[in-house]
Amino acid sequence: MDKLEYEGYIGTVNYDEKCDYYTGEVKIDDRIYTYEGDTLEELQEDFEDIIDSIIAFDEMDDIDEEEE
């Protein structure tokens, strides 16, 4: 597996054999977000958590703009 997909976002998958650890990155709006995990399942969960947080933040920002 070399990529993760969630809610239309695509992130990388990197495995460090020496550390037996997974990391990845996703670029959203010119920002790079990183995620990590001991297993592919943990990596996927951390990736989804980041995407969910960004979506929630964007929704809150949209609500604030509508109130102004």
Secondary structure, 3 states (H helix, E strand, C coil): CCEEEECCEEEECEEECCCCEEEEEEEECCEEEEEEECCHHHHHHHHHHHHHHHHHHHHHHHHHHHHC
